Amino acid sequence: MVLAMVYCGNDAEQTKETDPPIIENKYLNHSDTARYVGMSQCKLCHQSIYDSFIETGMGKSFDHASKQKSSAKMDKHTVIYDKFKDFYYHPFWDGDRLKIMEFRLQGKDTIFKRIEKVDYIVGSGQHTNSHIYST
Protein backbone atom coordinates (compact mmCIF):
# COMPACT_ATOMS: atom_id res chain seq x y z
CA MET A 1 0.00 0.00 0.00
CA VAL A 2 2.82 2.37 0.78
CA LEU A 3 4.41 1.60 -2.54
CA ALA A 4 1.23 2.56 -4.40
CA MET A 5 0.99 5.90 -2.61
CA VAL A 6 4.59 6.75 -3.37
CA TYR A 7 4.06 5.87 -7.01
CA CYS A 8 0.95 8.06 -7.26
CA GLY A 9 2.72 10.90 -5.56
CA ASN A 10 5.62 10.80 -8.02
CA ASP A 11 3.25 10.63 -11.00
CA ALA A 12 1.43 13.75 -9.84
CA GLU A 13 4.72 15.62 -9.47
CA GLN A 14 5.85 14.60 -12.95
CA THR A 15 2.58 15.86 -14.44
CA LYS A 16 3.03 19.26 -12.82
CA GLU A 17 6.57 19.56 -14.14
CA THR A 18 5.63 18.57 -17.70
CA ASP A 19 2.49 20.72 -18.02
CA PRO A 20 3.16 23.72 -20.23
CA PRO A 21 3.30 27.01 -18.35
CA ILE A 22 0.25 29.23 -18.58
CA ILE A 23 1.12 32.31 -20.62
CA GLU A 24 -1.23 35.25 -20.50
CA ASN A 25 -1.48 37.42 -23.64
CA LYS A 26 1.11 35.45 -25.59
CA TYR A 27 0.43 37.75 -28.53
CA LEU A 28 0.45 41.47 -27.89
CA ASN A 29 -2.47 42.06 -30.28
CA HIS A 30 -4.72 40.02 -27.94
CA SER A 31 -4.38 42.69 -25.27
CA ASP A 32 -7.28 45.07 -24.67
CA THR A 33 -4.86 47.95 -25.19
CA ALA A 34 -3.80 46.83 -28.69
CA ARG A 35 -4.43 49.45 -31.38
CA TYR A 36 -4.06 49.52 -35.16
CA VAL A 37 -0.72 51.11 -36.03
CA GLY A 38 -0.85 50.82 -39.80
CA MET A 39 1.34 49.08 -42.34
CA SER A 40 3.85 51.92 -42.29
CA GLN A 41 5.13 50.58 -38.95
CA CYS A 42 5.77 47.15 -40.52
CA LYS A 43 7.79 48.57 -43.38
CA LEU A 44 10.32 50.11 -40.98
CA CYS A 45 11.86 46.65 -40.52
CA HIS A 46 10.39 44.69 -43.43
CA GLN A 47 10.67 47.00 -46.45
CA SER A 48 10.87 44.33 -49.19
CA ILE A 49 7.91 42.37 -47.78
CA TYR A 50 5.92 45.59 -47.46
CA ASP A 51 6.71 46.63 -51.06
CA SER A 52 5.47 43.29 -52.38
CA PHE A 53 2.42 43.05 -50.09
CA ILE A 54 1.15 46.57 -50.74
CA GLU A 55 0.58 45.71 -54.41
CA THR A 56 -1.74 42.77 -53.63
CA GLY A 57 -5.51 42.94 -53.16
CA MET A 58 -5.05 42.06 -49.49
CA GLY A 59 -2.46 44.80 -49.11
CA LYS A 60 -4.94 47.32 -50.46
CA SER A 61 -7.81 46.00 -48.37
CA PHE A 62 -7.62 48.18 -45.23
CA ASP A 63 -6.58 51.78 -44.81
CA HIS A 64 -7.61 55.15 -43.50
CA ALA A 65 -10.36 56.75 -45.59
CA SER A 66 -9.04 58.82 -48.49
CA LYS A 67 -10.12 59.77 -52.02
CA GLN A 68 -7.45 57.45 -53.40
CA LYS A 69 -8.68 54.51 -51.31
CA SER A 70 -12.41 54.90 -51.93
CA SER A 71 -13.84 53.28 -55.04
CA ALA A 72 -17.23 54.93 -54.46
CA LYS A 73 -18.63 56.72 -57.49
CA MET A 74 -20.43 59.70 -56.07
CA ASP A 75 -21.15 63.34 -56.70
CA LYS A 76 -22.94 66.05 -54.75
CA HIS A 77 -26.34 64.58 -55.72
CA THR A 78 -25.66 60.95 -54.76
CA VAL A 79 -28.29 59.63 -52.35
CA ILE A 80 -28.86 56.00 -51.37
CA TYR A 81 -32.21 54.93 -49.90
CA ASP A 82 -32.65 51.98 -47.52
CA LYS A 83 -36.31 50.99 -47.86
CA PHE A 84 -36.11 48.56 -44.93
CA LYS A 85 -34.92 51.17 -42.41
CA ASP A 86 -36.46 54.15 -44.21
CA PHE A 87 -33.18 56.07 -44.12
CA TYR A 88 -31.39 58.02 -46.82
CA TYR A 89 -27.60 58.19 -47.03
CA HIS A 90 -25.62 60.93 -48.74
CA PRO A 91 -21.83 60.36 -48.95
CA PHE A 92 -19.75 63.47 -49.55
CA TRP A 93 -16.22 64.82 -49.28
CA ASP A 94 -15.54 67.62 -46.82
CA GLY A 95 -12.06 68.57 -47.97
CA ASP A 96 -10.06 65.36 -47.62
CA ARG A 97 -12.51 63.78 -45.18
CA LEU A 98 -15.21 61.41 -46.35
CA LYS A 99 -18.48 61.85 -44.49
CA ILE A 100 -21.90 60.25 -44.68
CA MET A 101 -25.10 62.07 -43.87
CA GLU A 102 -27.89 59.79 -42.69
CA PHE A 103 -31.37 61.28 -42.72
CA ARG A 104 -35.07 60.43 -42.68
CA LEU A 105 -37.85 62.30 -44.42
CA GLN A 106 -41.49 62.62 -43.51
CA GLY A 107 -43.12 64.07 -46.56
CA LYS A 108 -40.75 66.89 -47.53
CA ASP A 109 -39.54 67.52 -43.97
CA THR A 110 -36.29 66.16 -42.57
CA ILE A 111 -37.19 64.62 -39.22
CA PHE A 112 -33.79 63.07 -38.45
CA LYS A 113 -30.26 63.88 -39.57
CA ARG A 114 -26.75 62.98 -38.46
CA ILE A 115 -23.33 63.15 -40.10
CA GLU A 116 -20.53 60.65 -39.46
CA LYS A 117 -16.91 60.88 -40.55
CA VAL A 118 -15.68 57.72 -42.32
CA ASP A 119 -12.48 56.54 -40.62
CA TYR A 120 -11.51 53.42 -42.56
CA ILE A 121 -12.12 51.76 -45.89
CA VAL A 122 -12.09 47.97 -46.08
CA GLY A 123 -11.70 46.18 -49.40
CA SER A 124 -9.48 46.77 -52.39
CA GLY A 125 -12.43 47.62 -54.63
CA GLN A 126 -12.02 44.46 -56.69
CA HIS A 127 -15.05 42.91 -54.97
CA THR A 128 -16.17 45.39 -52.36
CA ASN A 129 -15.11 48.64 -50.75
CA SER A 130 -16.81 49.24 -47.39
CA HIS A 131 -16.68 52.55 -45.58
CA ILE A 132 -16.72 52.36 -41.77
CA TYR A 133 -16.44 54.75 -38.85
CA SER A 134 -15.26 54.37 -35.26
CA THR A 135 -17.62 55.00 -32.39
LINBEL-V482344 format. One record per residue. N is the residue number from 1. RES is the residue in one letter. NEAR is the number of other ideal C-beta (glycine too) atoms within 8 Angstrom. D_CENTER is the distance of its C-alpha to the mean C-alpha in Angstrom with 1 decimal. Layout:
BEGIN
n = {N/N}
res = {RES/RES}
near = {NEAR/NEAR}
d_center = {D_CENTER/D_CENTER}
END
This chain:
BEGIN
n = {1/2/3/4/5/6/7/8/9/10/11/12/13/14/15/16/17/18/19/20/21/22/23/24/25/26/27/28/29/30/31/32/33/34/35/36/37/38/39/40/41/42/43/44/45/46/47/48/49/50/51/52/53/54/55/56/57/58/59/60/61/62/63/64/65/66/67/68/69/70/71/72/73/74/75/76/77/78/79/80/81/82/83/84/85/86/87/88/89/90/91/92/93/94/95/96/97/98/99/100/101/102/103/104/105/106/107/108/109/110/111/112/113/114/115/116/117/118/119/120/121/122/123/124/125/126/127/128/129/130/131/132/133/134/135}
res = {M/V/L/A/M/V/Y/C/G/N/D/A/E/Q/T/K/E/T/D/P/P/I/I/E/N/K/Y/L/N/H/S/D/T/A/R/Y/V/G/M/S/Q/C/K/L/C/H/Q/S/I/Y/D/S/F/I/E/T/G/M/G/K/S/F/D/H/A/S/K/Q/K/S/S/A/K/M/D/K/H/T/V/I/Y/D/K/F/K/D/F/Y/Y/H/P/F/W/D/G/D/R/L/K/I/M/E/F/R/L/Q/G/K/D/T/I/F/K/R/I/E/K/V/D/Y/I/V/G/S/G/Q/H/T/N/S/H/I/Y/S/T}
near = {4/5/6/7/8/8/8/8/8/8/8/8/8/8/8/7/6/5/6/3/4/4/5/4/7/5/5/6/5/7/7/3/4/7/4/3/5/6/9/7/7/9/10/7/5/8/8/6/8/11/9/8/10/9/7/8/7/7/9/11/8/5/8/8/13/10/7/4/9/11/6/7/4/6/4/4/4/10/7/8/7/9/5/4/5/6/10/11/11/10/13/11/8/6/4/5/9/14/12/13/11/11/11/10/9/5/4/3/6/7/6/8/8/7/8/8/9/14/8/12/15/9/11/9/8/5/5/6/11/7/13/9/10/5/2}
d_center = {61.5/60.8/59.7/57.1/55.6/55.4/53.7/51.1/50.5/49.9/47.5/45.4/45.3/44.3/41.4/40.1/40.5/38.7/35.7/32.6/31.6/28.8/26.0/23.5/20.0/21.0/17.6/16.5/12.8/14.0/15.4/14.6/14.9/12.3/10.2/8.3/11.5/11.1/13.1/16.2/16.6/16.9/19.5/21.7/22.9/22.0/23.0/24.4/21.4/19.1/21.6/21.7/17.9/17.1/19.5/18.0/15.9/13.1/13.6/13.3/10.2/7.6/9.2/10.4/12.4/15.8/18.8/18.7/15.1/15.7/17.9/18.9/22.7/23.8/26.7/28.0/29.2/26.1/25.7/23.9/25.4/24.0/27.3/26.0/24.7/27.2/24.8/24.8/21.9/22.9/20.4/22.0/21.8/23.1/23.9/20.9/18.5/17.3/18.0/18.5/21.6/21.9/25.5/28.1/31.7/34.8/37.4/37.1/35.8/32.3/31.8/28.2/25.9/22.8/20.7/17.1/15.6/12.7/10.3/7.9/9.0/7.6/10.8/13.8/16.1/18.2/17.2/14.7/12.9/10.8/10.8/8.7/9.9/9.6/12.5}
END
